């Protein structure tokens, strides 16, 4: 019979996720992000929506290291458990014009808003950030505001 050794830190992460998961239902009204704080002091933030992030704990992957795998609309990120200091949730930082939630305002945000307005919404659309002029709706005036932000006006 094979004995499995468990990493205490990874068990703590899994326990935390059980506490964190109920917050998912609140993500519809208030934007949250899950933050992986690494032991080197860096952070990796993921916007919490109805569908993302999806978390999976991998015990002893190909390299034998326990890993937390995080799926978002843009793909997967794998973080080895020994590198994780803690997981936290916090209110998401709203960046006016950052419609795709990548942390910067650029032409890709205009494309995401146009897709939303034409009914071709993608998984990386964030309404609160797309509403660049903060009038409570996302429309062509938000595209104009995003262009102004990009141009530095």
PyMOL commands that set and color helices and strands:
alter all, ss='L'
color gray80, all
select helices_A, chain A and resi 8-28+81-83+107-117+127-130+140-151
alter helices_A, ss='H'
color red, helices_A
select strands_A, chain A and resi 32-38+43-48+54-58+67-72+75-80+84-91
alter strands_A, ss='S'
color yellow, strands_A
deselect
rebuild
show_as cartoon
